[in-house]
Amino acid sequence: MHTDRERCVRAVQSKDARFDGWFFTAVVTTGIYCRPSCPAVPPKPVNMVFHPSAAACQQAGFRACKRCRPDTSPGSPQWNQRADLTARAMRLIADGVVDREGVPGLAARLGYSARQVERQLLAELGAGPLALARAQRARTARLLVETTTVPMADVAFAAGFSSVRTFNDTMRQVFALSPSELRARAPKEAAAPRPETAPATGPGALNLRLPFRAPLHPDNLFGHLAATAVPGVEEWRDGAYRRTLRLPYGYGVVALTPEPGHIACRLTLSDLRDLTVAISRCRRMLDLDADPVAVDDQLRTDPVLAPLVDKAPGRRVPRTVDEAEFAVRAVIGQQVSTAAARTHAARLVAAHGDPVHDPEGGLTHLFPTPGALAAVDPGTLAMPRTRSTTLTTLAGRLADGSLRLGADSDWAEARARLLELPGFGPWTADVVAMRALGDPDAFLPTDLGIRRAARDLGLPSTPAALTARAAAWRPWRAYAVQYLWATDSHPINLLPGPARRPEHRPRPGQARPGGPRRVPPNPPNGLGRSTRDIEGQP
């Protein structure tokens, strides 16, 4: 988009927040770069230069604006809409691969040479993988500097810098302030978009704000996650979805709460080096980098979907923090109710998951790794033999690397590999593509909930006819699925106290109903089935 100068100028002059993260505005007369919605008086168009990434701005010698804080913008939606080389590379860089494995490791995961990856990123983003990773390290470091009292040397290494000197030089170059100056002035910048909600307490604990593009309708997003929560790994407590995270250097526990204008994120890490990865995975799980305006405008062109979109605009696709985990859970949920699927998954977690300590709630384990599940005797699993064989076969393929599900996955290739596995039909492969891999155009024409909604709305209900009708919804069919599922959804029941949906937050000064929160006894399972949907059922 940054090449469309006229459109970019209009976005800056109107301070349009919808374009934050799509491009960045560099001002040649001041040497700073801003987000399009910067509250400062817009510069003259002749003084504007547009870049596709913060890293490109920094490489061109511009520093971040202290007022609009462009480093806190939502990520570009492009990287979750595509599965080409650039998009996959950006997802891997956000997941910290360059910091851990270097550019050769990034290139090896993508299946290209390091030179090809460098050339492609430079052509599209104006910066190579090292510069993009450096910009990400600077954002992480600023977050730690401003929201914690961690010593600066620890901040430097936690953010991924190789030395304190490199850390200091980078912070001065990017923000025109030393780390100590950033920390000293942080409480005084009340007018700036803040990355935190409150001072954090405890070792490794942080309170953050996760920005998103409005609108966002959190009902189905948090409802799906809470309804399918696996005991010990996930829970709905005190108005927040909480879960454990398996991270490169340790583990984490996150609590995510929908608030007006942001998602409140309380994050406790066993190793601060995992901060960038944890934030990236939480944003991906909640689909916070989506462009809801583009999605909803496309779906509104269908007169049947238009009323559903107008009623609750901004629905997101609930995704996952661990693609392999979701694939395993999709197999566990075949042919059983939501309650049974949660019970089976909880047994696996208790028997094969790694224990963790959660002083704030009832989380006890990390979800088992594919390697741990591959070693399980199928005969010991309390499920039909064919499904237990499917589960262990899937885990074995994930463990030995012959099947790769992750940020670097090619969606079409991963779906084809899944369909080769015994017990995998189109429904399971497509739900993994939609909720684990993040394919925005994944569609579930055989899903019972979708067919029921289609019938009630007067849409074709047979898979072939519905797929033909859904061609007009492309490339956002996964979002259309969310609107169709919502016609038969149930709200989260927050007990004790009256039931209310997640988006209904207490007013300032109003007490929040206390006690543990739980979901109804027979909720939708979050995968589109109400009860006992059978894989491949016509």
ROFI-492836 format. One record per residue (C-alpha): chain; x negated, y, z negated. Coordinates in pm, 1 decimal. Layout:
<recs>
REC_A_X_Y_Z
...
</recs>
This chain:
<recs>
REC_A_0.0_0.0_0.0
REC_A_-290.3_238.1_-70.1
REC_A_-339.7_280.7_305.4
REC_A_5.7_439.9_345.9
REC_A_-106.3_788.7_244.8
REC_A_228.3_962.6_291.3
REC_A_408.5_710.0_72.7
REC_A_139.7_729.7_-196.9
REC_A_155.4_1110.0_-204.8
REC_A_532.9_1100.9_-249.5
REC_A_498.8_849.4_-534.5
REC_A_242.9_1069.2_-713.8
REC_A_441.9_1389.3_-664.8
REC_A_757.1_1224.0_-804.3
REC_A_559.0_1053.4_-1086.9
REC_A_720.2_723.7_-990.3
REC_A_627.6_461.1_-1253.4
REC_A_741.7_179.2_-1025.0
REC_A_413.9_213.1_-835.2
REC_A_187.3_189.9_-1141.0
REC_A_-58.1_-88.7_-1070.2
REC_A_16.7_-93.3_-697.6
REC_A_-249.9_170.5_-632.3
REC_A_-457.7_432.7_-814.6
REC_A_-502.3_801.6_-738.1
REC_A_-854.6_943.9_-750.4
REC_A_-884.7_1322.9_-767.4
REC_A_-1199.6_1444.0_-592.5
REC_A_-1205.2_1782.3_-767.4
REC_A_-1199.4_1640.4_-1121.3
REC_A_-1370.6_1304.1_-1074.4
REC_A_-1092.2_1113.0_-1251.2
REC_A_-846.9_845.6_-1140.9
REC_A_-486.2_813.1_-1256.5
REC_A_-179.5_597.6_-1230.8
REC_A_91.5_735.0_-994.3
REC_A_312.9_831.5_-1290.1
REC_A_47.6_1044.5_-1462.4
REC_A_229.6_1322.2_-1655.5
REC_A_-28.3_1583.2_-1554.2
REC_A_50.4_1832.9_-1279.9
REC_A_-3.5_1646.0_-950.4
REC_A_-313.5_1755.7_-760.4
REC_A_-298.6_1894.1_-410.8
REC_A_-260.5_1616.0_-154.5
REC_A_-586.1_1718.7_11.7
REC_A_-768.4_1632.9_-312.9
REC_A_-611.3_1285.9_-349.7
REC_A_-789.2_965.4_-252.6
REC_A_-610.9_634.2_-298.9
REC_A_-767.8_305.9_-406.6
REC_A_-615.5_-42.2_-441.8
REC_A_-779.0_-118.1_-778.0
REC_A_-930.0_45.3_-1084.5
REC_A_-1256.1_-129.4_-1002.2
REC_A_-1267.9_43.2_-662.7
REC_A_-1216.3_380.7_-831.9
REC_A_-1496.8_309.1_-1076.2
REC_A_-1730.7_195.9_-798.1
REC_A_-1658.7_523.8_-619.2
REC_A_-1774.4_714.7_-929.0
REC_A_-1439.1_812.9_-1081.8
REC_A_-1356.5_779.7_-1452.7
REC_A_-1023.9_686.8_-1608.8
REC_A_-778.5_964.0_-1695.8
REC_A_-755.0_1014.8_-2073.6
REC_A_-392.7_1119.9_-2050.3
REC_A_-220.7_851.3_-1842.0
REC_A_-466.7_571.9_-1927.0
REC_A_-454.1_390.3_-1590.1
REC_A_-628.6_89.9_-1746.0
REC_A_-302.7_9.4_-1930.8
REC_A_-89.8_-7.1_-1612.3
REC_A_102.5_-326.5_-1534.8
REC_A_-86.2_-550.0_-1294.0
REC_A_-19.2_-539.5_-923.0
REC_A_274.8_-764.4_-831.6
REC_A_92.9_-872.1_-516.7
REC_A_-117.0_-1129.9_-697.7
REC_A_187.3_-1321.1_-821.7
REC_A_372.1_-1302.1_-489.3
REC_A_104.8_-1465.5_-276.2
REC_A_-108.5_-1778.9_-270.7
REC_A_-381.4_-1665.7_-31.5
REC_A_-750.9_-1634.7_-116.2
REC_A_-731.4_-1281.1_-256.7
REC_A_-429.0_-1346.7_-476.0
REC_A_-572.9_-1669.5_-615.9
REC_A_-905.0_-1497.1_-681.1
REC_A_-733.6_-1214.4_-869.4
REC_A_-541.9_-1459.3_-1086.7
REC_A_-864.2_-1642.9_-1169.9
REC_A_-1048.9_-1319.5_-1248.8
REC_A_-763.3_-1221.3_-1482.6
REC_A_-806.9_-1560.1_-1647.3
REC_A_-1171.7_-1479.1_-1720.3
REC_A_-1332.5_-1723.6_-1476.6
REC_A_-1602.1_-1480.8_-1358.4
REC_A_-1707.5_-1406.2_-1716.5
REC_A_-1733.0_-1776.2_-1799.1
REC_A_-1854.3_-1929.3_-1471.4
REC_A_-1983.4_-1640.6_-1262.9
REC_A_-1904.7_-1569.9_-897.0
REC_A_-2030.5_-1915.8_-786.9
REC_A_-1781.3_-2077.0_-1024.6
REC_A_-1501.5_-1857.5_-889.0
REC_A_-1591.5_-1947.0_-530.2
REC_A_-1611.4_-2318.4_-610.8
REC_A_-1262.2_-2315.6_-759.4
REC_A_-1128.6_-2142.9_-449.3
REC_A_-1309.7_-2373.0_-208.2
REC_A_-1497.1_-2093.6_-31.3
REC_A_-1851.8_-1965.7_-35.3
REC_A_-1940.1_-1681.1_-270.5
REC_A_-2010.7_-1460.8_33.4
REC_A_-1665.2_-1524.3_180.1
REC_A_-1495.0_-1441.7_-148.9
REC_A_-1699.8_-1124.0_-187.6
REC_A_-1621.8_-1012.1_165.7
REC_A_-1247.5_-1076.7_133.9
REC_A_-1212.8_-893.5_-198.5
REC_A_-1413.4_-597.5_-73.7
REC_A_-1195.4_-572.1_236.1
REC_A_-866.1_-577.6_46.6
REC_A_-949.9_-431.1_-294.7
REC_A_-1251.9_-213.6_-231.1
REC_A_-1451.1_-402.7_-496.3
REC_A_-1615.0_-741.3_-531.0
REC_A_-1551.5_-1000.9_-801.8
REC_A_-1825.1_-868.5_-1032.1
REC_A_-1684.9_-514.4_-1020.4
REC_A_-1331.2_-640.7_-1078.0
REC_A_-1445.9_-847.0_-1376.1
REC_A_-1640.3_-547.7_-1509.5
REC_A_-1327.1_-329.9_-1496.9
REC_A_-1137.9_-598.6_-1683.8
REC_A_-1411.1_-618.7_-1949.0
REC_A_-1388.5_-242.0_-1995.0
REC_A_-1011.0_-265.1_-2052.4
REC_A_-1054.4_-543.7_-2305.7
REC_A_-1330.9_-356.4_-2483.8
REC_A_-1120.6_-41.1_-2507.4
REC_A_-837.2_-241.6_-2656.0
REC_A_-1063.9_-387.1_-2923.9
REC_A_-1227.8_-52.0_-2994.2
REC_A_-897.2_127.6_-3041.8
REC_A_-691.1_-137.2_-3220.8
REC_A_-936.7_-310.1_-3451.4
REC_A_-1220.3_-232.8_-3691.0
REC_A_-1442.6_-502.1_-3537.9
REC_A_-1808.6_-387.8_-3524.5
REC_A_-1909.7_-253.0_-3185.2
REC_A_-2166.2_-525.6_-3123.8
REC_A_-1896.1_-789.3_-3176.0
REC_A_-1661.8_-595.5_-2947.7
REC_A_-1925.0_-598.3_-2673.2
REC_A_-1968.7_-973.8_-2672.6
REC_A_-1598.7_-1047.9_-2731.2
REC_A_-1513.1_-843.3_-2420.2
REC_A_-1766.1_-1040.0_-2213.8
REC_A_-2058.6_-797.1_-2189.6
REC_A_-2404.9_-950.5_-2182.9
REC_A_-2558.3_-682.4_-2405.3
REC_A_-2463.0_-390.1_-2627.3
REC_A_-2647.5_-154.1_-2395.4
REC_A_-2444.6_-265.3_-2093.4
REC_A_-2129.5_-228.0_-2302.5
REC_A_-2217.7_130.0_-2404.5
REC_A_-2317.7_232.8_-2052.0
REC_A_-2001.3_87.9_-1898.2
REC_A_-1769.3_254.4_-2150.3
REC_A_-1931.2_593.9_-2094.4
REC_A_-1912.1_554.4_-1717.6
REC_A_-1550.1_435.5_-1706.7
REC_A_-1395.3_646.1_-1983.8
REC_A_-1645.5_934.9_-2017.0
REC_A_-1658.8_858.8_-2389.9
REC_A_-1881.5_640.3_-2601.6
REC_A_-1719.7_349.0_-2786.7
REC_A_-1747.1_531.7_-3119.8
REC_A_-1582.8_841.2_-2967.3
REC_A_-1297.5_627.5_-2832.9
REC_A_-1239.4_478.0_-3176.8
REC_A_-1255.1_817.4_-3349.4
REC_A_-998.0_980.9_-3122.2
REC_A_-758.1_686.4_-3083.1
REC_A_-514.4_788.3_-3364.6
REC_A_-489.7_1142.3_-3227.2
REC_A_-367.9_1045.9_-2879.3
REC_A_0.0_1021.0_-2969.2
REC_A_107.3_1147.4_-2628.1
REC_A_-75.7_875.1_-2438.3
REC_A_74.4_533.6_-2360.2
REC_A_-42.2_324.9_-2654.5
REC_A_-163.2_-33.9_-2614.4
REC_A_-83.9_-122.5_-2974.7
REC_A_223.1_-112.1_-3198.7
REC_A_67.0_-108.5_-3544.7
REC_A_-260.6_-178.9_-3719.3
REC_A_-331.7_-551.2_-3719.9
REC_A_-414.9_-749.2_-4029.1
REC_A_-612.1_-1068.3_-4076.1
REC_A_-911.1_-1205.2_-3885.0
REC_A_-857.4_-1211.7_-3510.3
REC_A_-509.8_-1055.2_-3539.1
REC_A_-393.7_-786.8_-3295.4
REC_A_-66.3_-605.4_-3235.0
REC_A_-27.7_-501.3_-2871.5
REC_A_223.2_-356.3_-2628.9
REC_A_260.3_-540.6_-2298.9
REC_A_389.3_-295.9_-2034.5
REC_A_618.5_-392.8_-1747.9
REC_A_802.5_-236.6_-1458.0
REC_A_1160.2_-149.5_-1542.9
REC_A_1419.0_-283.3_-1541.7
REC_A_1367.5_-600.4_-1742.6
REC_A_1656.0_-816.0_-1863.4
REC_A_1516.3_-1035.5_-2142.7
REC_A_1823.6_-1255.5_-2194.8
REC_A_1740.9_-1547.1_-1967.0
REC_A_1367.3_-1493.3_-2010.1
REC_A_1358.5_-1548.1_-2385.2
REC_A_1668.8_-1768.0_-2382.3
REC_A_1500.7_-2026.4_-2159.1
REC_A_1183.4_-2028.1_-2367.0
REC_A_1367.6_-2055.9_-2697.7
REC_A_1612.3_-2320.2_-2576.1
REC_A_1334.8_-2554.6_-2465.9
REC_A_1090.7_-2480.4_-2748.7
REC_A_894.9_-2789.7_-2854.9
REC_A_877.8_-2813.4_-3236.0
REC_A_525.6_-2759.7_-3360.0
REC_A_417.6_-2579.0_-3040.8
REC_A_694.3_-2318.7_-3001.7
REC_A_964.0_-2158.9_-3212.3
REC_A_1211.9_-1871.4_-3218.3
REC_A_1160.7_-1682.7_-3545.3
REC_A_1258.4_-1336.1_-3666.0
REC_A_1360.4_-1219.5_-3320.5
REC_A_1036.8_-1335.2_-3156.8
REC_A_931.1_-1624.0_-2937.7
REC_A_619.5_-1775.3_-3092.1
REC_A_386.3_-2040.9_-2956.3
REC_A_33.7_-2179.0_-2974.6
REC_A_-218.3_-2120.0_-2695.3
REC_A_-504.3_-2343.4_-2587.2
REC_A_-781.0_-2105.2_-2479.2
REC_A_-1135.6_-2142.5_-2340.0
REC_A_-1315.1_-2064.0_-2666.9
REC_A_-1057.0_-2177.6_-2922.1
REC_A_-687.2_-2136.7_-2983.0
REC_A_-437.3_-1862.8_-3046.9
REC_A_-89.5_-1802.7_-3185.7
REC_A_126.7_-1539.9_-3016.5
REC_A_459.2_-1381.8_-3111.7
REC_A_644.6_-1200.0_-2831.2
REC_A_939.0_-969.8_-2901.2
REC_A_1141.8_-774.6_-2641.5
REC_A_1149.1_-404.4_-2722.4
REC_A_1269.5_-100.6_-2525.9
REC_A_1003.9_-23.8_-2267.8
REC_A_756.8_-297.4_-2362.1
REC_A_706.2_-644.2_-2504.4
REC_A_562.7_-639.8_-2856.0
REC_A_282.4_-894.2_-2877.1
REC_A_127.8_-1008.8_-3202.7
REC_A_-174.9_-1219.5_-3122.5
REC_A_-396.2_-1416.4_-3360.0
REC_A_-710.3_-1567.7_-3208.5
REC_A_-970.2_-1804.4_-3344.7
REC_A_-1224.5_-1633.8_-3114.0
REC_A_-1188.5_-1274.5_-2990.6
REC_A_-1356.5_-1366.7_-2661.3
REC_A_-1022.3_-1519.0_-2563.2
REC_A_-833.2_-1187.4_-2581.4
REC_A_-832.3_-1112.4_-2208.1
REC_A_-724.9_-1465.2_-2118.2
REC_A_-451.4_-1472.9_-2383.6
REC_A_-300.2_-1144.1_-2265.2
REC_A_-316.2_-1254.3_-1901.9
REC_A_-138.2_-1581.6_-1975.1
REC_A_132.6_-1417.0_-2183.6
REC_A_199.5_-1163.2_-1909.9
REC_A_219.2_-1443.0_-1656.3
REC_A_455.7_-1648.1_-1874.0
REC_A_696.0_-1352.2_-1904.2
REC_A_650.7_-1249.3_-1537.9
REC_A_569.9_-894.5_-1649.8
REC_A_385.1_-795.5_-1331.8
REC_A_688.6_-854.8_-1110.1
REC_A_842.0_-577.2_-899.4
REC_A_1210.2_-601.8_-1004.6
REC_A_1321.7_-317.2_-779.4
REC_A_1198.6_-493.2_-465.5
REC_A_1345.2_-825.2_-580.1
REC_A_1686.4_-688.2_-672.3
REC_A_1714.4_-471.4_-360.2
REC_A_1663.3_-779.1_-144.3
REC_A_1912.7_-994.1_-337.8
REC_A_2174.5_-716.3_-333.0
REC_A_2195.2_-750.2_44.6
REC_A_2399.6_-1065.7_-18.8
REC_A_2751.8_-953.3_-121.5
REC_A_2789.3_-1261.5_-342.5
REC_A_2472.9_-1195.0_-542.2
REC_A_2511.8_-816.5_-556.6
REC_A_2758.6_-817.1_-853.3
REC_A_2532.2_-1054.4_-1048.0
REC_A_2231.8_-828.6_-989.8
REC_A_2423.8_-513.0_-1077.5
REC_A_2547.6_-670.8_-1400.2
REC_A_2200.0_-757.0_-1531.4
REC_A_1922.3_-617.5_-1309.0
REC_A_1562.0_-708.3_-1371.4
REC_A_1582.0_-1079.8_-1442.2
REC_A_1243.7_-1249.2_-1450.7
REC_A_1135.6_-1607.4_-1389.0
REC_A_1034.1_-1766.1_-1722.7
REC_A_698.5_-1929.8_-1657.2
REC_A_429.8_-2093.9_-1869.9
REC_A_90.5_-2037.6_-2031.5
REC_A_-30.6_-2383.8_-1924.8
REC_A_57.8_-2530.4_-1586.8
REC_A_-40.4_-2887.7_-1677.3
REC_A_167.7_-2870.9_-1995.1
REC_A_476.2_-2762.2_-1803.0
REC_A_438.3_-3041.9_-1546.0
REC_A_423.0_-3298.4_-1826.7
REC_A_729.3_-3147.5_-1994.4
REC_A_919.4_-3149.7_-1664.9
REC_A_862.1_-3526.1_-1644.9
REC_A_965.7_-3575.1_-2008.3
REC_A_1290.4_-3389.9_-1937.1
REC_A_1397.2_-3609.8_-1644.9
REC_A_1734.9_-3780.3_-1694.7
REC_A_1775.3_-3671.6_-2059.6
REC_A_1941.5_-3387.9_-2247.6
REC_A_1752.7_-3084.7_-2370.1
REC_A_1759.2_-3209.1_-2729.3
REC_A_1617.0_-3547.1_-2627.9
REC_A_1344.8_-3384.9_-2417.8
REC_A_1240.3_-3166.3_-2711.0
REC_A_1234.8_-3470.4_-2939.9
REC_A_1018.6_-3674.2_-2701.9
REC_A_779.8_-3381.7_-2650.4
REC_A_756.5_-3318.7_-3025.8
REC_A_657.3_-3683.7_-3082.7
REC_A_380.8_-3653.8_-2823.7
REC_A_260.7_-3332.6_-2985.1
REC_A_252.9_-3481.4_-3334.7
REC_A_69.1_-3792.5_-3215.8
REC_A_-176.6_-3649.1_-2963.3
REC_A_-188.1_-3269.9_-3003.3
REC_A_-468.2_-3083.3_-3178.2
REC_A_-363.5_-2940.7_-3518.8
REC_A_-377.9_-2564.4_-3580.2
REC_A_-315.8_-2339.4_-3878.3
REC_A_-27.0_-2092.1_-3859.9
REC_A_17.2_-1897.6_-4185.2
REC_A_313.5_-1697.9_-4048.8
REC_A_547.1_-1972.5_-3931.2
REC_A_604.1_-2334.3_-3844.2
REC_A_359.8_-2390.9_-3558.3
REC_A_135.8_-2690.7_-3619.7
REC_A_-25.0_-2814.0_-3296.2
REC_A_-154.7_-2736.7_-2952.6
REC_A_15.4_-2929.1_-2673.7
REC_A_-187.8_-3243.1_-2586.8
REC_A_-444.5_-3218.6_-2309.6
REC_A_-402.9_-3425.3_-1991.3
REC_A_-704.5_-3630.7_-2100.8
REC_A_-538.3_-3721.3_-2430.4
REC_A_-211.9_-3817.1_-2257.0
REC_A_-386.3_-4016.8_-1984.6
REC_A_-526.6_-4247.1_-2252.0
REC_A_-181.1_-4324.2_-2396.7
REC_A_-41.0_-4674.2_-2341.0
REC_A_285.2_-4620.6_-2145.1
REC_A_445.6_-4901.1_-2341.1
REC_A_415.9_-4701.8_-2663.8
REC_A_624.6_-4411.8_-2534.4
REC_A_992.3_-4402.8_-2633.4
REC_A_1121.0_-4356.9_-2279.1
REC_A_1197.3_-4576.3_-1978.0
REC_A_895.1_-4756.4_-1837.7
REC_A_914.2_-4583.9_-1500.7
REC_A_915.4_-4238.0_-1659.0
REC_A_634.6_-4321.6_-1901.0
REC_A_430.0_-4448.8_-1606.8
REC_A_502.9_-4125.0_-1418.8
REC_A_386.7_-3925.5_-1719.8
REC_A_59.0_-4111.6_-1769.6
REC_A_-11.8_-4116.4_-1394.4
REC_A_40.9_-3739.4_-1378.5
REC_A_-182.3_-3689.5_-1683.0
REC_A_-452.8_-3909.7_-1530.3
REC_A_-452.4_-3713.3_-1203.1
REC_A_-472.2_-3385.9_-1393.8
REC_A_-751.2_-3517.0_-1616.1
REC_A_-973.7_-3643.8_-1333.4
REC_A_-920.7_-3333.4_-1119.8
REC_A_-755.9_-3506.1_-824.7
REC_A_-448.3_-3290.1_-895.1
REC_A_-507.5_-2926.4_-982.9
REC_A_-233.9_-2709.8_-1127.9
REC_A_-353.1_-2365.0_-1223.8
REC_A_-399.2_-2003.5_-1127.8
REC_A_-612.8_-2115.3_-833.9
REC_A_-356.3_-2359.7_-692.9
REC_A_-237.5_-2339.0_-337.0
REC_A_138.9_-2366.2_-383.9
REC_A_215.0_-2572.2_-73.8
REC_A_-74.9_-2809.6_-131.3
REC_A_6.7_-2857.9_-500.8
REC_A_371.6_-2932.6_-420.3
REC_A_268.9_-3189.9_-160.0
REC_A_33.3_-3357.8_-409.7
REC_A_308.6_-3373.1_-671.2
REC_A_548.7_-3537.7_-428.0
REC_A_292.1_-3813.0_-371.0
REC_A_318.5_-3918.8_-736.8
REC_A_562.6_-4195.5_-836.4
REC_A_872.8_-4053.9_-1003.2
REC_A_834.3_-3706.3_-852.5
REC_A_1115.8_-3586.4_-630.8
REC_A_1185.5_-3246.4_-474.5
REC_A_1358.8_-3107.7_-786.0
REC_A_1066.9_-3176.0_-1021.2
REC_A_808.3_-3056.1_-768.3
REC_A_1001.4_-2735.7_-701.5
REC_A_1063.0_-2653.4_-1066.6
REC_A_689.3_-2696.1_-1130.6
REC_A_618.0_-2471.2_-832.3
REC_A_858.7_-2207.3_-963.7
REC_A_785.4_-2204.6_-1335.7
REC_A_428.7_-2334.4_-1358.0
REC_A_259.9_-2220.9_-1036.2
REC_A_462.5_-1901.3_-1002.5
REC_A_589.4_-1940.1_-645.2
REC_A_852.7_-1660.7_-618.0
REC_A_1025.5_-1838.7_-328.8
REC_A_1064.9_-2182.8_-490.3
REC_A_1425.4_-2302.1_-464.0
REC_A_1627.9_-2582.3_-626.5
REC_A_1920.9_-2666.0_-395.6
REC_A_1980.1_-3007.4_-562.8
REC_A_1997.5_-2864.8_-915.3
REC_A_2333.6_-2933.2_-1078.3
REC_A_2354.3_-2591.0_-1239.8
REC_A_2278.1_-2416.3_-910.7
REC_A_2534.1_-2623.2_-721.3
REC_A_2796.1_-2554.6_-988.0
REC_A_2728.8_-2180.8_-976.1
REC_A_2733.9_-2183.9_-595.3
REC_A_3069.6_-2360.9_-593.3
REC_A_3220.5_-2113.9_-843.1
REC_A_3093.4_-1816.9_-641.5
REC_A_3217.8_-1949.5_-310.4
REC_A_2873.1_-2032.7_-176.1
REC_A_2798.9_-2363.3_-1.5
REC_A_2736.9_-2629.8_-265.0
REC_A_2567.2_-2900.1_-57.9
REC_A_2184.6_-2875.9_-65.6
REC_A_2140.3_-2835.8_310.0
REC_A_2408.4_-2568.8_349.5
REC_A_2294.5_-2380.7_38.1
REC_A_1933.2_-2382.1_158.2
REC_A_2045.2_-2236.1_491.2
REC_A_2244.2_-1962.4_314.5
REC_A_1950.5_-1888.6_81.0
REC_A_1722.8_-1802.3_373.6
REC_A_1848.3_-1443.4_339.0
REC_A_1711.5_-1434.2_-18.4
REC_A_1352.6_-1506.2_82.6
REC_A_1087.6_-1445.4_-41.9
REC_A_1265.7_-1414.9_-379.2
REC_A_1468.2_-1735.2_-402.9
REC_A_1320.2_-1818.7_-746.0
REC_A_1477.0_-1497.1_-877.6
REC_A_1806.9_-1581.2_-710.6
REC_A_1794.0_-1907.5_-907.0
REC_A_1777.1_-1704.9_-1230.3
REC_A_2088.9_-1506.3_-1137.8
REC_A_2277.0_-1823.3_-1044.5
REC_A_2171.4_-2005.6_-1362.4
REC_A_2283.5_-1706.2_-1568.3
REC_A_2646.3_-1758.6_-1462.6
REC_A_2651.7_-2065.3_-1688.7
REC_A_2409.3_-1957.0_-1961.9
REC_A_2444.3_-1939.4_-2338.9
REC_A_2302.1_-1666.6_-2564.3
REC_A_2046.0_-1740.9_-2831.7
REC_A_2216.8_-1789.1_-3165.7
REC_A_2031.8_-1597.3_-3436.2
REC_A_2122.7_-1741.1_-3774.1
REC_A_2209.7_-1643.5_-4040.7
REC_A_2406.3_-1341.6_-3935.5
REC_A_2617.2_-1271.8_-3625.6
REC_A_2498.3_-1408.6_-3294.8
REC_A_2338.8_-1157.4_-3065.6
REC_A_2132.6_-1168.9_-2753.3
REC_A_1756.9_-1101.4_-2756.7
REC_A_1791.8_-764.7_-2587.0
REC_A_2012.9_-628.7_-2866.4
REC_A_1751.8_-481.9_-3096.5
REC_A_1832.0_-328.1_-3438.1
REC_A_1863.5_49.4_-3435.8
REC_A_1591.5_247.9_-3615.2
REC_A_1638.9_202.7_-3986.6
REC_A_1879.2_-88.2_-3942.1
REC_A_1780.6_-407.2_-4122.7
REC_A_1707.3_-710.3_-3911.3
REC_A_1898.7_-1026.8_-4006.7
REC_A_1657.4_-1243.2_-4205.2
REC_A_1583.1_-1612.0_-4210.3
REC_A_1474.2_-1856.1_-3942.8
REC_A_1628.4_-1834.7_-3599.0
REC_A_1747.1_-2131.9_-3400.2
REC_A_1919.5_-2208.4_-3074.4
REC_A_2261.6_-2367.8_-3026.6
REC_A_2275.2_-2747.1_-3060.4
REC_A_2343.3_-2798.5_-2690.1
REC_A_2186.7_-2505.6_-2502.4
REC_A_2089.8_-2496.6_-2136.5
REC_A_1750.8_-2658.0_-2109.8
REC_A_1591.3_-2366.6_-1928.9
REC_A_1519.3_-2576.9_-1621.1
REC_A_1864.2_-2524.2_-1475.9
REC_A_2033.5_-2838.1_-1611.1
REC_A_2292.2_-2832.1_-1885.2
REC_A_2279.1_-3205.2_-1966.0
REC_A_2145.6_-3523.7_-1811.9
REC_A_2052.2_-3395.2_-1469.2
REC_A_1898.2_-3679.5_-1268.1
REC_A_1593.7_-3626.3_-1048.0
REC_A_1685.8_-3637.1_-682.9
REC_A_2061.2_-3666.2_-744.4
REC_A_2238.1_-3549.3_-429.8
</recs>
